[in-house]
Amino acid sequence: MRDKEKSEAFYDDVKKKFQEERDLRLAYRPEGTAQYTSDFTGDLAGYAVDPFLKQQDVRAPLNDYSEVLFIGGGFAALLTSVRLLQKGVSDIRIVERGADVGGAWYWNRYPGIACDVLSYDYLPLLDEIEYIPARNYSSGKEILNHCQTIARKYGLYDKAVFNTTVTETVWNEEEQLWHLGTDRGDSMRARFVICANGTLSQPKLSRIAGMGTFQGHSFHSSRWDYEYTGQELENLKDKVVGVIGTGASAVQIVPAVARAAKELYVFQRTPSSIDIRAEQDTDPEWADSLQAGWQAERRQQAIELSNMSLFQRMSTAQDVNSVDYFDKAKAAMENDAHADIPREEKIRELEKANIDYMMGIHRHIDEIVEDRKTADALKPWYMFMCKRPCFSNDYLPSFNRPNVHLVDTHGKGITRIAPEGPEFDGKIHHLDLLIYATGFEIQKTGTYNRIVGEAGLDLNQKYASGVRTLFGVHTHGFPNLFIMGGLQASYQFNLTDMLQTQGDHISECISHVKQNGYSTITPRPESEENWVQQVIKHRGKTSYNEECTPGYYNFEGASMRRQDGNYNGTFSRYFQYLKEAEADMGGSFSFT
Ligand code: NDP
C-alpha cells in the first residue's frame, strides 16, 4: 500500500535521483547505440560461431524458385507458414542460419532459460497441436520442442534449408521476382519474400578496449558453449567465471552459474528491476476443463486488454508484489468520478504509483540480500518499464553466496579487458571464463541482408532519413516484401501474439494477390505517409522514454527518433488497422 505519509517532496526527490542516474549514464556513453557492435568479423568472428551445429551439412548450391520465401525459421516463419498452408499456399521455402527451427529459442540455450510470458499465451497453436504446457512459464527447452513440433506437424522441415544465411535480396523488375543470394552460394528466386529474421536475433557486444586480448574462454549468452561448461555446468566447479551485463539473460544465467562455479563475478552497469516469479505447474484439473478453442478465446481477451497501458498490463502478466499500486493508478486514470481531474494531475498520480512500485522493488532487495552494500548497489533507480522488467526468485539470493561477487560499476560499465580479465577501478579480475550477456540488436529484421527494391533502391538507404513503412510490414518500392517484428509495428509483451497477427495479415495479402490474378502488392505512398505520421504522433505524446535511463527501449537515450520506433497506439488499435486494410485492400495497396 502507498505510504500515506509520503510527501510530494519525497516523489520529487526520487524523480531527481532517477534523473541524476540517467544523466550519469548518458555522460559515460555519449555514443549511444554505437557503443555496441554486432559485426562479428575479424577478432570477433568466434562470437558468431554456432555451438549447436554438430556437423556442417554438405550440399550443392540451390538454384530454384519458391512462391514464398522466409528469411529466418523462428516463430514468425512457422506461424505464417501454417496460415499460408491453411490458405492453400504450399510452395514455401524457409532459409535459416541455424541448424534447426526455433530462432531465438534455437540460439538461446543458456542454463536457466525460460520465458516471462505465460506459457498458455506464449506458446502458439496449442489447440491445433493439442498440447498443454507443463508449467505456467515455459523453459527454453519446452519452447524449442514446441517449435520443432509445429515444424513436424505441418511438414515445414521439408521446406527448410538450414545453416544458410541470406546475404542479398534483390528485386528483378523484368521477372517481377526477388533474387536471393546466400553464404552457401545459392541463387534462389521467390515471388514473395518475408523477412522473418528476428526481433532480437543479432547478438551484440559492448565495444570494450582489449576484448581481443583476453586469454581465457569467452562467449555471448546466445552462443552457450556446453562443451566448455559441461551439460550440467560440472566443468565450472574449479573455474572463475565473469558475466558482463545484468539484463533479462543475465538474471537467468547468474543463479545457475552461481551454483556451479568456484567463483562468479557479476559486472553490473545498471541493475534490472527484479520482481517475484509466480511460477507453478499447470493444474491438471484446469487443463482437463479446457474446451476446443480455449487459446483463441484467451488471445482475443489479451488483444482487448492491450487497451491498458503497458505497465498496467505487465502487472497482470505476473503476480507482482505491488499490484495494488497499479490498481490505484488505473483507478485514478479511468474513474469517471475523476473525469474533471486535469491530465497533469492524472499523470502525476501514475508517476507516484510507478515510484511506489519501484520502492517496493527496493524493499524486496533489502529483504533478500544480506550484505547492505550489495543490496544498495542492486537497486534500480528509474521508472518501472524504462527497462525490461525481470522476474526471478533465484537471482537476488545468488548474491548471498560466498562465491558470488557483484562488481558494481555504477553506470560506467567495463571499459577495459586485460589478458587476465575485466578491469574496474584499477583492479583486474582474473577469470577463466567471461560470458557477455550484453544483448541484441533490436527490431532490425528486414535490414540485415542487403535488400534492393525497385529502381535499385537499397532499403537501408530508404530508411537513412527515417524508417518508412505501412504497419511496419510493407514499404513502398519493395513489392511483395513483408517485414515481421520490425520497427513501426505495434509492441506486444507477448511477441508470438504480435507475430501471429502480422502473419495472419501477410497471409491475407498473399491470398488476395493470388485470388485476383495480380503479380504484385505494394503499399500506396499516401498510406505509408499516413502510417509514418501515426507513428510520429503517438511517439510525441509523452516524454516518458526521454526521461528514462538509457537502454534499448529508448535507443540508449535517443528516444525521440520520431518515426524510428514502434507504433505506440495500442495493440488492439494496431490489430484493427490491419483488419480494416484487409477489408479494403485497394485503399491501402496498389496491385499490378
Ligand atoms: P539487455 O540488452 O537487456 O542487457 C544487456 C546488459 O549488458 C545490460 O545490463 C547492460 O547494461 C549491460 N552492459 C552492456 N555493456 C556493458 C559493459 N561494458 N559493462 C557492463 N555491463 C554492460 O540484453 P539481454 O540479453 O539480457 O536481454 C535482451 C532481451 O531479450 C530482454 O530485454 C528480453 O526482451 C529478451 N529476453 C527475455 C527473457 C525472458 O523472457 N525471460 C530472457 C532473456 C532475454 P545497461 O543496462 O547499463 O545498458
Boltz pocket constraint, residues with backbone or C-beta under 6 A from the ligand:
constraints:
  - pocket:
      binder: B
      contacts: [[A, 114], [A, 115], [A, 116], [A, 117], [A, 200], [A, 206], [A, 208], [A, 221], [A, 244], [A, 245], [A, 246], [A, 247], [A, 248], [A, 249], [A, 250], [A, 252], [A, 267], [A, 268], [A, 269], [A, 270], [A, 271], [A, 388], [A, 411], [A, 412], [A, 413], [A, 414], [A, 415], [A, 437], [A, 438], [A, 439], [A, 440], [A, 550], [A, 551], [A, 552]]
      max_distance: 6.0
